[in-house]
Amino acid sequence: MSTDLAEALSKELKRRNLSLRRAAQEIDVSHTTLSRLMSGKTRPDVDTCTRIAEFLRLRVSRVLELAGYAEAGDLTGTDSPLYEQYVGAWRELREENREFVVRMIQALLDTSEDSG
């Protein structure tokens, strides 16, 4: 995961004088999950990106970029019906299917990075 999201979270915790546990409560994740996100050990799923976006007061597309899911500018047009369709479809998936989709995307990203 890019350190960009970790840096954004760290700055916001400092700015708001929040503990890791309190920030995790506000984002609605465990403090362990937030710690792993901030150390770069894991990447947030789309639902968590949405909650982080609310916490950071950023667009979801920006948080997805910070998390390394897309390059800056790749997710422009998030007001489009297609974007809303993707988000709606994601929210309807069962948790195990979400995990599968994230693993598939991560594998594609890893393959893309390996091929240069």
C-alpha positions, 0 to 999 in steps of 0.5 A: 500500500502507498504510504500516502493514505497512512500519511493522510491519516497520521496528519488528521489524527495529529490535527484533531489530537486523536488517539489511534483507538478514538480515530478507529472508533470514528472510522468504524474499524478496529484499532488493530485494523487502523494500525495495520493501515497506517503501517502499510501492512494492509490496504483498506477495502472499498467500504473502509475507504468510504468511511476513511473518506468521511473521516478525512473529509475527502472524496472516496475517489481521492482515498482510493488513489491514496490507498493505491487503487488508482493513479491520481485522476483515474477516478474522475467523474465519480458523479457519473451513473457508472460510478454509482452503479459500481458502488451500488453493486459493491454494497450488495455483495456478501462479505466473502464475495467482496474479499474475493473481488479485492483479492482479484483486483490486488492480483491484477495490480500485482501482475501489472506492477511486475510487468513494469 
